[in-house]
Structures are given as structure tokens and as C-alpha cells.
Amino acid sequence: MEIQERIEYLKDEINKSNYKYYVEENPYLSDFEYDKMFAELKELETKFPMFKTPDSPTLRVGSISEKFLPHKHKYRLYSLDNTYNEEELKLWYERVCKEYEQELELVCELKIDGLAIALTYENGLFKLGVTRGDGVTGEDITPNLKTIKAVPLKLFAPKNLEVRGEIYMPKTSFEKLNQKALETGEKVFANPRNAASGSLRQLDSTITAQRDLSMFTYTGIFEDPIDNKEIKTHYEGMQKLTKLGFKVNPNIRLVKNIQGAIDYCKEWETKRFDLDYATDGVVIKVNNIAIQKDLGYTARAPKWATAFKFPPEEAATKLLDIELNTGKTGIVTPVAVLEPVHLAGSVVSRASLHNFDEIKRLDVRIGDTVLIKKAAEIIPKVIKVIRNAQNHQDLPIYQAPTRCPACNSELIERENEVGLYCSNPKCPQVVCAKIEYWASKEAMDIDYVGPALIKQLYDKKFISNPIDLYKLTIEDLMQLDLVKEKSASNIYNSIQNSKQRPLNRIITALGIRHVGKETADILVGEFPSFDALKSATLEDLCNIEGIGDIIAKSVYEFFRDEENLKLIDELIALGINPQAEERTKTNKLEGKTFVLTGTLSSMTRDEASDLIKSHGGKTSSSVSKKTSYVVAGENPGSKLDKAQNLGVIILTENDFLEMIK
């Protein structure tokens, strides 16, 4: 095969794999095959740059722009008029149907809370991506959009068209991004929409590439006369976009009349909380394209569409206190203590205040009546003070602390970071938080070792760092309150068993700044032992794909700190010195998606997930029609019921182990 033909083959296979994985959620290549092809393509394009084309998947890595240039839209982007209840929806429908003296079919789509963009394709290749802007002019952010794997760089047919889509950040990705920001003292995002917008408008698109953005396409403007002749309805147009390679929301529904649309809105008012993306309503459109054209537009919105907005998930309550917590990095985080209030299906008594800058911005005072909401329908947060609910001005202004709430040491600020940090590395709360993190499910996964037990051990001076856990005896543990011989034995065995955890788990548990589970996996893939990590130069670390300069510097400094090196030497002396596992990858589970629920007896869920991936499979956190299998352990939750209702195959732990035998 000639070089150019090989490059074209690799591009097609990788683009097809991206479509299967990020659009259909049905993996086509194993991770090993994908990585191997991607590396080969990069190498060939470097050696033969004359064959590198705009549809190459290697362009998703990102670049740096000086600024975003304005671009006038070829076709104007309109806004939507809103409706807020059943009566308003019926009135809109009556106006639409009035001239036609018949009921009109409608299409219902979830309104994604993201950022609207317009994508231009010429002869099937992605040429231009522009923000909505004012609807007439937007900003050219093409390099950033190329990093998003749900945006096809090359269509399955050579079409000329413009598509409109909504860029969004999944809730799980939003939580991880904010958690990381809190741990490092950086600015947190208010909601997934702000996170998506901020990520999409980075001048350095390599940052956008790291932010796990996605896109749902919601309409297309076809320029081929044959397409326009064949596509008579909006629903047919959406099906056509799916066949071309675009990600269309799977919950789109064609209904006969307005009652069908009302039923759809009622159904999703609560079901939306189970989704991994934020929605704030439903978009309802007349299905027939000829009637759409006939109805036309007002000055700002189409007459043939409306947005039904869900009731806001907000509640007012009294702020009783502001509690201060010192975390494992030493950062002090304020938490609102509230009069319990019902919000989005649960009772909320505590909410995030993010940091002291946010308290100052909102002018929150203890005793205020505050409005809270669930960010991305998950995390309760204070969003404003209701000033007319009480005499706000008579309440004392909240003063940020100057001393650590745990040890009374001075609080300090770090350069270029938002947040206050305890200056005492031996702060009891910092030490205990580090030990808690070491024992957590994400890290060493030590059963029976929780906050209460750790505090007792620390108070009795049995432990002062995570390593001391491995020096405990059963007799030590029996000196704790309410711990008898059997419990002590269980705790001891669980601690000792954790010595067998793989290197990536230990790297995660060490709590290196900016390094979580995913980064630890990347590091261990390059440096398979403690010795290799100690020897890594700053340049070595910076050159790893997925490791930025900040992370590289943090890792480099960690493995040159005498205290940290001493801790690692102690680990090794205690028999904890694993090498990165060389797992033999197979394609046994290729194309299969698994959901894990309940407690497994022979492994943790993370270990089962790693095992599935090593055999070419994929795991998901939610059950859908696309789920291949649900692996059910002891005490499975609602996922098992959903799997039974959808007819998804359910495996016991033994069935699963037999499958990969």
C-alpha cells in the first residue's frame, strides 16, 4: 500500500472509530488498536506533510490562536420564543394550526443547556465553526471545535451543508473539572453551560481538547437540491444527519399533536435528572418543512417552533452558618449550613459556597435568606441573597478567616490561585484528609477505614501519615472505641490486602497536586515503576500527551522532595513496590457496553471496569437500549430494574468471569 493510501485508510478508520465511540456509543476499535493507528498516522504525517489534510484526526490535538475573528453567518441563527405551561403551549399550537385547519405533526427535542454553534461542511469536509454570537455575526472558533470528537471532520458522504448544534459538557465531566479546581484553588464554574462556554473559548485549543466536550446536532441546512427534494420533514432531516455522522439526541420524538408534546414535556420534567447532560426545557417544532417555510419568522424567532421551559429547580432558605473545612491540599473551603429545604427530589441542608471570593461577590451573611439551586441538577450551591426577605444590612458582613479552623495556623494565598491555604503541613485536618483519600475507593480502596476510625487513630497517635496504616497491629486496633477482635481483624486484613494494589492506584493515593486517577494512569503508562518516575526529567514529563506543563512540574517536584522520597522508601520497605501491569489486550468484548451495579465479591467495580477495557469493551454509568450487558453483584440498585424493563442481558459475577475466561 502506498503512503498516501495508507494515510487515507488510517484516517478513515480512526474517524469511523470516533463516530462509533462518541456518537453511537458502540466501540469499533479496541484502545490498543486505536492508539496504534493514531501513532502511525502521526508518524506518517510528520514524515510526509504533503499528505496531511484538514480532515485528519491528528488535528484534534489543538493549537494556539492569538484571538477569535468575527464571522458573518451565511444563514442567520434565530432565538426561540418561550412557553412555561400547558395553556401557553396549546395557544401556540392553535396559532400555528389556524391557517391549515388540521392538526400538525410536531417534533420534540430536549433543550440542551449549552452553547449554540454553526458548522459548515464543503464536499463532506469540516471547514468552519462559528459561535452563535448575535445571530448575524459570531466568532470563528474552528480550531477548538476540531478538538471535539462528536464533531465529525469528514462526513460519510460528500455533502455541502451547514448544521446547527449545541456544545455541552457532561455533568460527570463538570463535577471532575470543578473538583479539580477546588483542590488546586482555581476558579470553579457555576454550571456545565459556563464550563462548556469557557472551555470552547480558550485561545489555546489544547485546553479545549482536555475538557471532554460533546455536541448534539439539532438541525441542518442542506444545499444539495436532491437532498431538499427528498427531505420533506424535520424528522427526516435529523435521520439524514445521523447517517452522515452527526450526533443527534436519542430522545428526539415525533408526535401527532400538541397533546403528544405536552406528554413529552411532563415525562422529561423529572426524567431529565437521570441524564448526564443538563437540560432546561423542550424544543417543539412543526415537522413539515414546507409549512415551516410558509409560517416564517418574527424579527427574532421562528413562528413554527417554541421552547417549553422547565420550572427552575431553586429554593429559598435561611443560612444558619458557614462551616469551614480544610482539605488534603490545605485549602479551606466554606460550606453553607442551611435550614433543610426540599430541592429537585431531595432534602438539602448544606450547599457549596465555592470560596471566599464568591462569598464576597454575593455578599452572603449568616442569617440571610438565600436562594439555592442544584448545579447541573446535582450539587447544591448558593446563587444569591434574597435581600428583601430580611434586614440584610443589619447583619454583620462575613469576614474571611485568617487562621486555619483546624489548627489555628496562619492562612496564606498562593500565586495565581483563588483560595486560602493552611500554612501548616502537619495540620491535623490536612493529615487526616490525606489518609482518608489514601484509603478511598478511588485510591487504595481500603474497606472499614473511614473518617471516624482515622480520627481515632490520629488522636491516639497511632498514625500520622498513610504509611502508618501498614504498621498497625490487631492489638492497636482493639484499643479503639467499639472495635472488637473480629472488627480489628477485618480492618487489619483490609489494610494488608491493599498492598497488592497496582502502581496507578498508589500514584493516585499519594495525592500529588493536579494528579487524579486518569493522570495517574497516563503516568504509569510511561513510567512503570517508582524508580522510573524518580528518574523522569521535567522535559520527559512535559512530552507526555495528556500531561500539561503544570502537571509535569507538580509531578517533577513531588519526586524531588525529600519528605516524599522518604515516604516512598518506607512504602517499598513495607513491601509496596508494584510495577505497572502489562495487561494482554484482547478483542473479546469489542463492541460490547457493560454497566456494573451492586457489590462484586472477587474485585472492585474499578477493577472490573479495567478488565472490561483490557478486552476491548466499554463501561457506562447508566443503562440504555444500547447497553449490551449489566453485571449485577450483591445489593444491585435501580439499574437492575431498568435493565429488566429494557430487556438487557443480566450477568452474575460468575457469568461475567466465565465470559472473559
C-alpha positions in Angstrom: 0.0 0.0 0.0 1.4 3.4 -1.0 2.0 6.0 1.7 -0.9 8.3 0.7 -3.3 5.3 0.5 -2.2 4.1 4.0 -2.7 7.6 5.4 -6.2 7.8 3.9 -7.0 4.3 5.3 -5.8 5.3 8.8 -7.8 8.5 8.8 -11.0 6.7 7.7 -10.6 4.0 10.4 -9.9 6.5 13.2 -12.7 8.8 12.1 -15.1 5.8 11.9 -13.9 4.7 15.4 -14.5 8.2 16.8 -18.0 8.2 15.3 -18.8 4.7 16.7 -17.5 5.6 20.2 -18.6 9.2 20.7 -21.8 9.3 18.6 -23.2 5.7 18.6 -21.6 4.8 22.0 -20.6 1.5 20.3 -16.8 1.0 20.2 -15.4 -0.1 16.9 -11.7 -0.4 17.7 -10.0 -1.5 20.9 -8.0 1.1 22.8 -4.8 -0.7 21.7 -5.7 -0.7 18.0 -6.9 2.9 18.1 -3.7 4.1 19.9 -1.5 2.1 17.5 -3.3 3.6 14.4 -3.2 7.1 15.8 0.6 6.9 16.5 1.2 5.5 13.0 -0.8 8.3 11.4 1.0 11.0 13.3 4.4 9.5 12.3 3.4 9.3 8.6 2.1 12.8 8.5 5.3 14.1 10.2 7.4 12.3 7.6 5.1 13.2 4.6 3.4 16.5 5.5 2.2 17.0 1.9 -0.4 14.2 2.5 -1.8 15.8 5.7 -5.4 17.0 5.1 -7.9 19.1 7.1 -10.0 16.0 8.0 -7.1 14.3 9.8 -8.0 13.2 13.3 -4.5 14.4 14.5 -5.8 17.9 14.2 -8.0 17.3 17.2 -4.9 17.8 19.5 -5.2 21.6 19.3 -3.2 24.7 18.7 -2.9 28.3 20.0 -4.7 31.3 18.4 -4.0 35.0 19.0 -7.7 35.9 19.0 -11.1 34.8 17.6 -12.1 36.7 14.4 -15.7 37.7 13.8 -17.5 35.9 11.0 -20.9 36.8 9.5 -23.2 33.8 9.3 -24.3 32.6 5.9 -27.7 31.8 7.4 -29.0 33.7 10.4 -29.4 31.9 13.7 -32.7 32.8 15.4 -33.7 32.7 19.0 -36.8 30.8 20.3 -39.9 32.1 22.0 -40.6 30.5 25.3 -43.7 28.9 26.8 -44.0 28.0 30.5 -47.1 25.9 30.9 -49.6 23.7 29.2 -52.0 26.5 28.4 -49.3 28.6 26.6 -48.3 25.5 24.6 -51.9 25.0 23.4 -52.2 28.7 22.5 -49.0 28.5 20.4 -50.3 25.3 18.7 -53.7 26.9 17.9 -52.0 29.9 16.2 -49.8 27.5 14.2 -52.7 25.3 13.1 -55.2 28.1 12.5 -54.4 28.6 8.8 -54.2 24.9 7.9 -57.4 23.7 9.6 -55.8 20.5 10.7 -53.6 19.1 13.4 -49.9 19.3 12.6 -47.2 16.8 13.4 -44.6 18.0 15.9 -41.0 17.0 16.8 -40.0 17.2 20.4 -36.3 17.5 21.4 -34.7 18.1 24.8 -33.3 21.6 25.0 -29.6 21.2 25.8 -28.2 23.8 28.2 -25.0 24.5 26.2 -23.5 26.8 23.6 -25.1 27.1 20.1 -22.7 26.8 17.1 -22.9 26.6 13.3 -20.7 24.2 11.4 -20.0 24.5 7.6 -19.1 21.4 5.5 -17.9 21.6 2.0 -17.8 18.4 -0.1 -18.1 16.5 3.2 -15.2 18.2 5.0 -15.5 20.4 8.1 -14.4 23.8 7.0 -15.7 26.4 9.5 -17.2 26.5 13.0 -18.7 29.8 14.4 -20.4 30.7 17.7 -24.0 32.0 17.6 -23.0 35.5 18.6 -25.9 37.9 18.0 -27.3 35.5 15.4 -25.9 37.6 12.5 -22.2 37.6 13.4 -20.3 35.1 15.6 -16.7 34.2 16.3 -14.6 31.7 14.3 -13.6 29.0 16.7 -12.8 26.3 14.1 -9.6 25.0 15.8 -11.3 24.5 19.1 -14.3 22.7 17.5 -11.9 20.3 15.8 -10.8 19.0 19.2 -14.4 17.8 20.0 -14.7 14.2 18.9 -18.5 14.4 18.4 -17.9 17.0 15.7 -17.1 15.0 12.5 -14.2 16.2 10.5 -15.3 14.2 7.5 -18.9 13.1 6.7 -19.9 9.7 5.4 -20.9 11.4 2.1 -19.5 14.4 0.2 -22.2 16.9 1.1 -22.4 20.7 1.2 -24.4 21.8 4.2 -24.5 23.9 7.4 -25.5 22.2 10.7 -26.5 23.8 13.9 -25.6 22.1 17.2 -25.3 22.6 20.9 -21.9 22.2 22.5 -22.2 20.9 26.1 -20.1 19.4 28.9 -21.4 16.2 30.5 -22.3 16.5 34.2 -19.8 14.0 35.3 -17.0 15.9 33.5 -18.3 19.1 35.0 -18.1 17.7 38.5 -14.5 16.4 37.9 -13.4 19.8 36.5 -14.8 21.7 39.5 -13.5 19.2 42.0 -10.0 19.6 40.5 -10.4 23.4 40.6 -11.4 23.3 44.2 -8.4 21.1 45.1 -6.0 23.4 43.3 -7.6 26.6 44.4 -8.6 27.6 40.9 -11.8 29.3 39.8 -14.8 26.9 39.7 -17.6 27.1 37.0 -21.1 27.9 38.1 -22.7 25.3 35.8 -22.0 23.0 32.9 -23.0 25.6 30.4 -20.5 28.1 31.7 -17.9 25.4 31.8 -18.6 24.4 28.1 -18.5 28.1 27.0 -15.3 28.8 28.9 -13.7 25.7 27.5 -14.8 26.4 24.0 -13.4 30.0 24.0 -9.9 29.1 25.0 -7.2 30.7 22.8 -5.2 27.6 23.5 -7.3 24.8 21.9 -5.2 22.1 23.6 -7.1 23.2 26.8 -10.4 22.7 25.0 -9.2 19.2 23.9 -8.8 18.2 27.6 -12.2 19.4 28.7 -14.4 16.5 27.5 -16.9 18.5 25.5 -19.6 16.9 23.2 -22.3 18.1 20.8 -25.8 17.3 19.9 -26.9 18.4 16.4 -30.4 19.9 16.2 -30.9 21.0 12.5 -29.2 21.0 9.1 -29.4 23.3 6.1 -28.9 21.2 3.1 -27.5 22.9 -0.1 -27.9 19.9 -2.4 -31.2 20.2 -4.4 -31.6 16.4 -4.3 -31.5 16.4 -0.5 -34.0 19.2 -0.3 -36.3 17.3 -2.7 -36.0 14.1 -0.7 -36.2 15.6 2.8 -39.8 16.7 3.4 -39.8 16.9 7.2 -37.6 18.0 10.1 -37.6 14.4 11.5 -36.3 13.0 8.1 -33.6 15.7 8.1 -32.5 14.6 11.6 -32.3 11.0 10.4 -30.3 12.1 7.4 -27.8 13.9 9.7 -27.4 10.8 11.8 -26.5 8.8 8.7 -23.9 11.5 7.7 -22.1 11.0 11.0 -23.7 13.6 13.3 -24.7 13.0 16.9 -28.4 13.5 17.3 -30.1 13.4 20.7 -31.5 9.9 21.1 -34.6 11.2 22.9 -36.0 13.0 19.9 -39.6 12.1 19.4 -42.2 12.6 16.6 -45.7 13.2 18.0 -49.1 13.6 16.2 -50.3 16.8 18.0 -49.8 19.1 20.9 -51.1 16.6 23.5 -48.2 14.3 22.5 -45.8 17.3 23.1 -47.3 18.0 26.5 -47.0 14.4 27.5 -43.3 14.5 26.4 -42.7 17.6 28.5 -44.3 16.1 31.6 -42.3 12.9 31.1 -38.9 14.7 31.0 -39.6 17.2 33.8 -38.3 14.6 36.2 -36.5 12.0 34.0 -34.0 14.7 32.9 -32.2 14.4 36.3 -31.0 10.9 35.3 -29.2 12.3 32.2 -25.5 13.0 32.1 -26.1 16.4 30.5 -28.1 19.5 31.6 -31.4 20.3 30.0 -33.6 23.3 30.7 -36.6 22.6 28.6 -38.0 21.0 25.4 -37.9 22.5 21.9 -41.1 21.8 19.9 -41.1 22.2 16.1 -43.6 21.8 13.3 -42.4 18.7 11.5 -43.4 19.6 7.9 -40.6 21.8 6.3 -42.9 23.3 3.7 -45.2 24.6 6.5 -42.2 25.8 8.4 -41.2 28.0 5.4 -44.8 29.1 5.0 -45.1 30.2 8.6 -41.7 32.0 8.5 -40.2 34.1 11.3 -40.8 37.1 13.5 -37.9 39.6 13.9 -36.2 37.3 16.4 -37.7 33.8 16.3 -39.3 31.2 14.1 -43.1 31.0 14.3 -43.1 27.3 13.7 -41.1 26.4 16.9 -41.3 27.2 20.6 -39.3 26.3 23.7 -41.1 24.9 26.7 -39.0 25.8 29.8 -39.0 23.5 32.8 -39.7 25.1 36.2 -36.5 26.3 37.8 -35.1 24.0 40.4 -34.4 26.6 43.0 -35.5 27.1 46.6 -35.2 29.8 49.3 -34.0 29.0 52.8 -32.1 30.5 55.7 -28.3 30.5 56.0 -27.7 29.3 59.6 -23.9 29.2 59.5 -20.8 29.0 57.3 -18.8 25.9 58.1 -15.0 25.7 57.2 -13.3 22.6 56.1 -9.6 22.1 55.5 -8.9 19.6 52.7 -5.9 17.4 51.9 -4.2 20.1 49.9 -4.6 22.5 52.8 -7.2 24.6 51.1 -10.0 25.9 53.4 -13.5 25.6 51.8 -16.6 27.4 53.1 -19.8 25.4 53.2 -23.3 26.8 53.8 -25.3 25.3 56.6 -29.0 25.7 55.8 -32.4 25.2 57.2 -33.4 22.0 55.5 -35.4 22.6 52.3 -36.7 20.2 49.5 -35.0 20.7 46.2 -35.0 18.6 43.0 -36.1 15.4 44.7 -34.1 15.6 47.9 -33.8 17.5 51.2 -30.8 19.9 51.2 -29.2 21.2 54.4 -25.8 22.1 53.1 -24.6 23.8 49.9 -21.4 24.9 48.3 -20.1 28.5 48.6 -17.0 27.6 46.5 -14.6 30.1 48.0 -14.3 33.3 49.9 -14.2 35.4 46.8 -17.6 34.0 45.9 -19.0 34.9 49.4 -17.7 38.5 48.9 -19.2 38.7 45.5 -22.6 37.6 46.6 -22.3 39.5 49.9 -23.6 36.4 51.8 -24.1 37.0 55.6 -25.1 34.5 58.3 -28.8 34.9 58.9 -29.6 35.8 55.2 -32.3 34.2 53.3 -30.5 32.7 50.3 -31.6 31.1 47.0 -30.1 27.8 46.3 -30.1 25.5 43.2 -28.6 22.3 42.1 -25.7 23.0 39.7 -26.3 20.5 36.8 -29.2 19.2 38.9 -26.6 17.6 41.2 -24.6 19.8 43.5 -26.5 22.3 45.7 -25.0 25.8 45.6 -25.9 29.2 46.9 -26.6 31.5 43.9 -27.9 34.8 45.5 -29.1 36.6 48.6 -32.8 37.5 48.8 -32.3 41.0 50.1 -36.0 41.9 50.7 -36.6 38.8 52.8 -34.9 40.3 55.9 -32.9 43.3 57.0 -29.7 42.2 55.2 -27.9 45.4 56.0 -28.2 44.9 59.8 -26.4 41.6 59.6 -22.6 41.6 60.1 -20.5 41.3 57.0 -18.8 37.9 56.7 -15.1 38.1 57.3 -12.9 35.5 55.6 -10.8 33.6 58.2 -7.1 34.4 58.7 -6.4 31.3 60.8 -6.9 27.6 59.9 -10.1 26.3 61.5 -8.4 23.0 62.4 -5.0 24.1 63.8 -5.2 27.9 64.1 -2.1 28.3 61.8 -2.0 31.3 59.5 -3.8 31.0 56.2 -1.9 32.0 53.1 -2.7 32.7 49.4 -0.8 31.0 46.6 0.3 32.9 43.5 -2.3 32.8 40.6 -4.7 30.7 42.7 -8.1 31.5 44.2 -8.3 30.2 47.8 -6.8 30.3 51.3 -4.4 27.6 52.4 -3.3 26.4 55.8 0.4 27.1 56.2 0.9 24.1 58.5 1.8 20.9 56.6 1.2 19.0 59.9 -2.3 20.4 60.3 -4.4 17.5 61.8 -7.3 18.0 59.4 -4.9 18.1 56.4 -3.1 14.9 57.6 -6.4 13.1 58.3 -7.8 14.2 54.9 -4.7 12.8 53.2 -5.1 9.5 55.0 -8.9 9.4 54.1 -8.0 10.0 50.5 -5.4 7.2 50.6 -8.0 4.8 51.9 -10.7 5.9 49.5 -12.3 3.8 46.7 -10.6 5.9 44.1 -7.2 5.3 45.6 -6.2 2.2 47.7 -9.8 1.1 48.4 -9.3 0.0 52.0 -12.6 -1.2 53.5 -13.6 -0.3 57.1 -11.1 2.6 57.2 -13.2 5.8 57.2 -13.1 9.3 58.7 -14.2 8.3 62.2 -11.6 5.5 62.5 -8.9 7.6 61.1 -9.6 10.4 63.6 -9.4 7.9 66.5 -6.1 6.5 65.2 -4.7 10.0 64.8 -5.9 11.3 68.2 -4.3 8.2 69.8 -1.1 9.0 67.9 -1.1 5.6 66.2 -0.9 7.2 62.7 0.5 10.5 61.4 0.6 9.6 57.6 -0.9 7.0 55.3 2.1 4.7 55.6 1.5 4.3 59.4 -1.7 2.3 58.5 0.5 -0.6 57.4 2.4 -0.6 60.8 -0.8 -1.1 62.8 -1.3 -4.4 64.7 -4.6 -6.0 65.6 -3.8 -5.1 69.2 -3.5 -1.4 68.3 -6.9 -1.5 66.5 -8.6 -3.2 69.5 -7.7 -0.2 71.6 -10.1 1.9 69.6 -13.7 2.6 70.8 -16.2 0.0 69.7 -13.6 -2.1 67.8 -13.6 -5.8 69.0 -11.4 -8.6 67.8 -13.3 -9.6 64.7 -13.6 -5.9 63.6 -9.9 -5.3 64.3 -9.0 -8.4 62.2 -11.2 -7.3 59.3 -9.6 -3.8 59.4 -6.1 -5.2 59.6 -6.6 -7.7 56.7 -8.2 -5.0 54.5 -5.1 -2.7 55.1 -2.7 -5.5 54.4 -4.6 -6.6 51.3 -4.3 -3.1 49.8 -0.5 -3.7 49.5 -1.4 -5.6 46.3 -2.9 -2.6 44.5 -1.3 -1.7 41.2 1.0 1.2 40.7 -1.5 3.6 39.2 -3.7 3.3 42.4 -0.7 4.1 44.6 0.2 7.2 42.4 -3.4 8.3 42.7 -3.3 7.7 46.5 -0.1 9.8 47.0 -2.2 12.9 46.4 0.2 14.7 44.1 -1.2 18.1 43.2 -3.2 18.1 39.9 -2.9 14.3 39.6 -6.1 12.2 39.8 -6.9 8.7 38.7 -6.8 9.4 34.9 -3.5 11.3 35.1 -2.0 8.5 37.2 -3.0 6.0 34.5 -1.2 8.1 31.9 1.9 8.5 34.1 2.2 4.7 34.8 1.8 4.0 31.1 5.0 5.9 30.5 6.9 5.2 33.8 6.2 1.7 35.1 7.9 2.0 38.5 8.8 4.4 41.3 12.4 4.4 40.1 11.3 5.4 36.6 9.2 8.2 38.0 12.1 9.4 40.2 14.4 9.5 37.2 12.0 11.3 34.9 13.1 14.8 33.8 10.8 17.7 33.5 11.2 17.5 29.8 10.2 13.8 29.8 7.1 14.6 31.7 6.1 17.6 29.5 6.4 15.5 26.4 3.7 13.0 27.5 0.4 13.5 25.7 -2.3 14.5 28.2 0.2 15.9 30.7 0.4 19.7 30.6 3.3 21.9 31.9 1.5 22.5 35.3 1.0 18.8 36.0 4.5 17.9 34.8 6.1 20.5 37.1 4.0 19.2 40.1 5.0 15.6 39.5 8.6 16.5 38.9 8.8 18.5 42.2 7.0 15.8 44.1 9.6 13.2 43.2 12.4 15.5 44.3 11.0 16.4 47.7 13.0 14.7 50.5 9.9 14.0 52.6 8.1 12.4 49.7 11.1 10.3 48.8 11.3 9.1 52.4 7.7 8.2 52.3 8.2 6.1 49.1 11.2 4.4 50.6 9.0 3.4 53.6 6.4 2.0 51.2 9.0 -0.1 49.5 10.3 -1.3 52.8 6.8 -2.4 53.7 6.5 -4.5 50.6 4.6 -2.0 48.5 6.5 -1.6 45.3 4.4 -2.7 42.3 5.4 -2.4 38.7 2.9 -1.3 36.1 0.9 -4.3 34.9 1.4 -5.3 31.3 -2.1 -6.4 30.5 -2.6 -8.5 27.4 -5.3 -6.8 25.5 -7.8 -8.9 23.5 -10.8 -8.1 21.4 -13.1 -10.5 23.2 -15.5 -7.8 24.4 -15.1 -5.5 21.4 -18.3 -3.6 20.6 -19.9 -4.5 24.0 -21.0 -2.0 26.6 -21.3 -3.0 30.2 -22.9 -1.4 33.2 -21.8 -2.6 36.7 -24.2 -2.5 39.6 -24.0 -3.8 43.2 -21.0 -5.2 45.1 -18.7 -7.7 43.4 -17.1 -10.3 45.6 -13.8 -11.0 43.7 -12.9 -7.5 42.6 -13.9 -3.8 42.9 -16.0 -2.2 40.3 -13.0 -0.1 39.1 -11.0 -3.4 38.7 -13.9 -4.9 36.7 -14.1 -1.8 34.6 -10.3 -2.1 33.9 -10.8 -5.7 33.0 -13.6 -5.0 30.5 -11.5 -2.3 28.8 -8.5 -4.6 28.6 -10.6 -6.9 26.5 -11.8 -4.2 24.2 -15.2 -3.5 25.9 -16.6 -0.3 27.2 -18.3 0.6 30.5 -21.1 3.1 31.1 -22.7 4.5 34.3 -26.2 4.3 33.0 -28.4 1.6 31.4 -29.9 2.2 28.0 -31.1 0.3 25.0 -27.5 0.3 23.8 -26.2 -1.5 26.9 -25.0 -5.0 26.0 -24.8 -6.4 29.5 -25.5 -5.5 33.1 -23.2 -7.2 35.6 -25.1 -7.5 38.9 -23.4 -8.0 42.2 -24.9 -8.1 45.7 -27.5 -5.4 46.5 -27.9 -4.1 43.0 -29.7 -0.8 42.6 -32.3 0.6 40.2 -30.0 -0.1 37.3 -31.0 -3.8 37.5 -34.7 -2.9 37.3 -34.1 -0.6 34.3 -32.1 -3.4 32.6 -35.0 -5.9 33.2 -37.5 -3.4 31.8 -35.4 -2.8 28.7 -34.6 -6.5 28.1 -30.9 -6.0 28.6 -28.9 -9.2 29.3 -28.1 -9.5 33.0 -24.9 -11.4 34.1 -24.0 -12.6 37.5 -20.4 -12.1 38.6 -19.6 -15.7 37.7 -21.2 -15.3 34.2 -19.0 -12.3 33.6 -15.8 -14.1 34.7 -16.7 -17.1 32.5 -17.2 -14.7 29.6 -13.6 -13.4 29.8 -12.1 -16.7 30.9 
